[in-house]
Amino acid sequence: MSEFATIAGLIERARAAQAVAETFDQTQTDRVCAAAAWAIMEPSRNRALAELAVRDTGLGNVADKVQKNHRKTLGLMRDLHGAKSVGVIADDRATGITEIARAAGVVGAITPSTNPGATPANMIINAMKGRNAIILAPSPKGASTAELLLRYVYAEFDRIGAPHDLVQVLPSPVSKALTYELLQQVDLIVATGSQANIRAAYSSGKPAFGVGAGNVAVIVDATADVAAAAERIVRSKIFDNATSCSSENSVVIVDAVYDAMIAALEAQGCMLLNAEEKTQLQNVMFPSGKLSPVVTAKSASDIAAIAGLSRATAARVLMVHETGIGIGAPFSGEKLSPVMAIYRAENFAAAARVVTDIYGYQGAGHSVGVHAAPERADALALQLGLTLPVARVIVNQAHCIATGGSFDNGLPFSLSMGCGTWGGNSFSDNLTYRNFLNITRIARPIAQNMPEESVLFADYFSHVNR
């Protein structure tokens, strides 16, 4: 069967199921979301998915994937609780505008091998909140996890009478040809993963939400509590062996606290490699100038063993001192492993310039972190938000836990973070259920509100006529 016919068959089934979903009221819709969420949150299923993901992808570790599957799904359900996504969702009598939520249709979702359980679950739940059907296009290594997740979803759907075909997955073996054909036939695309897939989504001719490349840098200011900053950075960096695009890749330390910060990082189990060891590591991690899958999402001790770094086999994170940025300095890019580049900057302004240069090479649009004293942090964060090409500024937090939403910050829970035009994306928000909706607006006549030209152009006229 041709790729076209295979996808057309899936689309036909999805449209039939979606027609049923469009008849659901808000209570029924939320019940379907809860069913999809419990499919991954139920403890025994969560662990089975995490174990299968690590076994078949070789990425990350089971304990952290269990935590990620649970927390990200729980947080998403918190965000969705009480949110209107059916019928009239807003009615403003002052403007005469009524908003009505409508389904987007059939969604095609490209999902990565780094999060083969949590990301598909997140996409499914958001799609269900909008009464859409969704077809998953997982990475080949993550296909088995997606298939098991769907078995669990169907078991929960059976308990509430929801049609299975609301959620489907490409048949194995998943291929680029099948994935790219899916992009041609769906109504909406959401893509997380390789930049090749993101580009394919945007060039498909269909509406698409794709995410930019990660390469997070964080700044440690002279006023930072270095012990607290080190704990947060390491907690984030080692989580799931740095599979997250939000993990710290570079730490830019202001000179006044450089030595203290290095000591604090070493107290957390990090090891700063010497020049010879850095070369050994670079040869293993970037044998042809590109990141090797041999080290991707492996523990620091495993990477040290692969690179022959006998001194570092007990390290939690490997650190390399770096001054260069760009192709000739591969440690300045995304590493998807518990390896961090350490930069030294004269002051905060110089540190911000280093981050700007790093994002000029890779990672523009994603996010930046800052660690500083509370009385200074707000001003520094505002400065970064006004000047750096980033969609998020994360203040005094473990970066990979904070950027996708956390129970102690106000960002919405998501595993897909838009990077705006800086990162070649059409949006700069965390992906939410609202991205899976069409909104119909009713406009009624209201009292005319026509301003005088003299009011609107007063400043301009006064400026040019003086």
N, C-alpha and C positions, 0 to 999 in steps of 0.2 A: 504494500500500500504506500502511496506517495506521502511525502510530508504534508502536502496540502490536504489530502483526503483524511489523514490521521487527525490533523488539527480541526478540520471542518466537522468531524464527528464529535470531538470534544466540545466544540463551540455549540453545536446543535443541542447537545444534552445540557450544557450550561445555560443556554437561553431558556429552555423549557423549565429548568429548576428555578431560574431567576424570575420567571413569570409568576411562579408560585410565591416566591419570597416577596414580590412587590405587593402581594395582598396582605402581608403581615402588618399588624398594628405594632405600636411601640413595645408593648409587653411581649408579644411573640418574637419580635426582633431581638430584644434584649435576652430572651431565653435562648435563642440560637447562639448569641455571643457567649453566654455563660456555658453552653454545652461545648463550644469550641475551646474555651479557656480551660475547662475542667479536663478536657482530653489530654492536655499537657501538664496541668498542675497536680493531678492526682498522683500522690507520691510514688507509687510503684511504676506507673507509666513514665513519670518524669525521669526516674532513674534509668529505666530501660532505654529511653530515647537518648539520654546522655551517654550511656555506655556504648550504644550502637554508633552514635556520632563520633566518639573518640576512636572506636575500633576501626570504622570504615574511612574516616578522613585522616586519622593520625594527628589531628590538631586539637590542642587544648587538653583539659583534664576533666575527669568526670565530676568531681565535687563542685567545681566552679560552674560547670554547665548545668548541674542540678539547681544551683542557686540562681543562675541566670534565667533558666526556664521558669522558675517559680516567681522571682521578684519582678521580672519584666512583664510577665503576664498579670500578676496581681496588681502591679502599678497601672497597667493599661486598663484593667477592669475598674480600678478606682476612678480613672479619668473618664471612663464611659458611663459610670453610674449616674443615672439621672439626666444624662445628656440627651436632648431631643434630636432624633434623626429621621423621624417619620411624620409626614404631614406638615402642619404649620409649626415652624420652629422659632419664628420671631414675628411680632406684629407691632409696628411702631405707628401709632395714630398721628403723631406729630408730623412725620414725613409721608404718611399714607402708604408706607411700604409694608407688605406682608411677605415673608419668606417661607417657601415650601420646599422641603427636602425631597429630592428625587434620586433614584438609583443611577449610578454611572453606567451600569450594564455588566458586561463580562470583563473581569480584570485579569490581566496576565502578570504574574509576579515572578521575577527572576530573583532567586535567593542564593546566598553564598555558602561555601563549604565551611567557613569559619563559625557560622551559627546556623547549622542545618535544622535545628529544632525550634529555637526561639524566634528567629526571623520569620519563617513560614507561619508560625502560630500568630505572631503579631499581625502579619498581613491578612490572614484568614479572619481574625476577630474584627479588624477595622473594616474589611470588606463586608462582613456580615452585618455590622452596625449600619451600613448604608444599603442593606438589602440587595447586595450584588452577588453574583457568582464569581468564583475565582479559580484560575488554573495556575498551578505552581510549575515553574521551570527551575528545578533545583540544579545545583552543580552536580556533575556525575558522581563525585564522591559522597555528596550529601543526599543522593536520591533515595537510598535505603531508609534514611531517617525520615525523610518526607513521606515515604510510603507507609512507614509504621505510624507516623503521626496521623495520617488520614484514616488508618484502620481504627485508631482510637476516636477520632472525630466522628466517624460513621457510627460507632457503637453508642456515642452520646446522642447523635442525631436520631437514632432509632428510638431512644427513650422519649423524645418529644415529637416524633413524626415529621422531622425536617428531611427534605430530599437530599440524598447523598451527593447528587451532581451539583449542588451548590459549591462543593469543593472537589477539585480534581487535580491530578498531577500528571505530567507528561509520562508516557510509558518508557520503561527502561529498555535498552540503554538510552539515556538522555543524550542528545547530540546538539551541536550548534545549529544544524539545519532545522531540527524540530523546534528549537527555542526561537530561532529567527522567524520561522513561519508562524509561530504563535503570536509574535509581535505584530504580524501583518493582519491578523484576523480578530483580535480582541478590541474592546472599546477604550480601554485605559491600561496603561503599562506602569508598573512600579518596579524599579530595578535597583537591586543592591548587590554589589560584588565587584567584579573586575571592570576596569575602565573601558575595556573592549565591549562588554555587554551594555554598559551605560551609553556608550556612543551608538551602539546598534539600536537601543531603545529610542534615543532622540532622533535618529535618522530613519525610523520606521515609517514616519508619516502619521503616526497615531499620537494622541495626547500621552505624555510620559512624565513621570517623576523619577529622576535618577539622582544619585548622590555622588559627590566628588571624592577625590582621594584623601585619605587621612595622612597626616604627618604632624601630629600635635607637638607643639613646643610649649613649655611653661617657663615663666620667669620667676626667679626667687629674688625678691627685693631685699635691700639692706635691712629692712625692719622686720623681716619674716621671723617667725618662730621656727628655727631650722629643724628642730626635732619633730615638730608637728608636720612641717612640710615634707620632710623625708619619709615619715610614716605614710602620709597620704599618697605620695608619689609611688612608693614601692608597693603599697597595697593595690593601687591601680595597675601598675606595670606588670605585676606577676599574675593578675587575675586572668584565669583561663589561658595562661601562657601568652598573654598579649595578643589574643586573636582580635580584639576590638580595634576598630579604626580610631577610637578615641583614646587609646593608650599613649602615654607620654613617650615621644621618640627623641626629643631633645630637651635638655634642661639648661637654661641660660641663667647663670648665677652671677649676681652683682659682686664685684670684687671685695667689698667690705665684709661679706659673709662667706666668701668662697671656701676657705679652709674649714670653717665651722660646718658648712653644708656638706662638704665631702665627708667629713668625719661623721656627720649625722647619717648620711646615706650608707656609709660603711658599717655603722652600728646597726642598720637595718638589714645587713647581709649583702650589700652591694660590694663589688670589687672593681677598682679602677685599674685597668690594664696598662702595662707599660708599652712603649712604642713597638717593641718587638712582638709582644703579644697581640697588640692591635693589628699589626700586619698579618699575623697568623689567622686571626679571626676574620679579617677582611677577605683573605684568600678563600676561606671556606664559605663565608656568607655571600660574597659577590664574585664568584669565580669568573664570570664573563661580564661583569659590570652590572648584572641584575641579581636581585635577591634570589637565593637558592631555596627551593622547597625543602631541602634537607634540614634546614634550621627553622623553617616557618612554624610558629606556635609550639616549639619545643621548650622544655625548661632550660634555665640557664646552665644547670649542671650537665644536661645532655649536650647542649651546644659546646660547652667547654671541653667535654670529652671528645666530641667530633673534631674540634679544632686542635686537640692536643694541648690544651691549656691546663696542665696538671695542677697548677696553683689555684685554679678557679673552680674546681669541680664541686665545691660546696657552696658556691655563690648563689644568691637568689636572683641577682641582676648583674649583668656585665656592663661596665661603663668604659667608654673610650673618650679621651680628651680630643676635641675637634676644634679646628680653626677655619677649615675650608667649608664651602657650601657649593653644591652643584654636582654635576656628573663625575667630576674628578674626586669628589669626597662623598662616596656612597653612604657613609654613616649619617650624612645630613638628611637622607631620605627616610621613607617609612621602612621599618624593619620587621614588623609583625612577629616580634620575639622579645624576650626580656633582655634587650640590649638598648642602652641609651647613650646618645652622644652628649657630652658635657662641654658647654661653652662658657667662657669667662668674659664678663663685660665690665667696663669701667664703672658704669652707673646704670640707672634704670633706662635712661634715654638710649644709651648704647645697646642695652639688652633688647629694647624694642626694635632697634635697627637690625639686630641679628635675626630676630624673628621675622621681620619683614623680608629679609634676604632669603631666609629658609623657605618662606611661603612663595617667594618669587620663583623658587625651584620646584617645590612640591607642597601640596596641602592647603593652598589658598582657599578661603571660604569656610573651612571647617570650624575650628575653635582654637582658643588660646587659653592658657591657665596663668594665674598670678597668685603668688603666695606673699602676703604682706601683713603687717600689723593692721588690726581692724580699723583703727583711726585713719589709716592711710590707704587701705585697700579700695574703698569706693572711688576715690579720686583717680587712682591708678587704673582701675577697671574702666572707668569712663574714658580716660585718655586712650586706652587700647581700643575700646569700642568705637571711638571717633576716628581713629587713624589706621588701624590694621585691617587687612582684608579678611575679616572673620565674621561668622554669623553668631558666634557665642563667645562670651568671656566668662570663664569659670573661676570663681574666687574662693581660694582657701578650701578646695575640695579635691577628693580623689577623682581625677579627670574622667576616666572611662566609666565610672559609676555615675557621675554627675551629668554628663552631656546628654545622655539618652533619657533623662528624667530620673529623679530620685525622690525618696520619701521626705528628704529634707531640703529640696529646692523646688521651685515652681515650674520647671520645664516639664512638658508633657512626656510621658513614657513612650519611647519609640526606639527601634533598632535601625532606623533610617533617618539620617540627618542631612537635610538639604544644605548645600554650600553656596547658594546664590550664584550670581553671574561670575563671581570670583572663581568658583570651582566648576563653571560650565553647567550649572544647574538652573532649572526654571523656578526654584523656590529656595528659601533660606530658613524655613521652619523645620522643626521635628515633624516627621510625617504623622498625621493623625487621621481619624475617621472622616474629618471634614474634607480631606483630599480625595475621598472616595464618593463624594456626593455631587450631584448637580443641584443647583439652587434655582428654583423658579420664583420670580418676584412679581407680585401684583402691585401696580402703581395706581393710586387713586388721586383725584384732584384735591388739592389743598389750597389754602389762601396763597395768592401770588406773592412771591418773595423775590422781587427784582431790585437789585441794588442800584445806587446812583454811581455813574462813572467817576464822579469827583471823589467819592469815598474810596473806591477801589484803587484809583491811580494817584491818590493824594501824595504819597511819598515819592512816587516816580516823577510826577510833574514838578514837585518842589525841588527835586534833585537836578533835573535837567534845565530848569528855568532860572536857577540861581546865578 
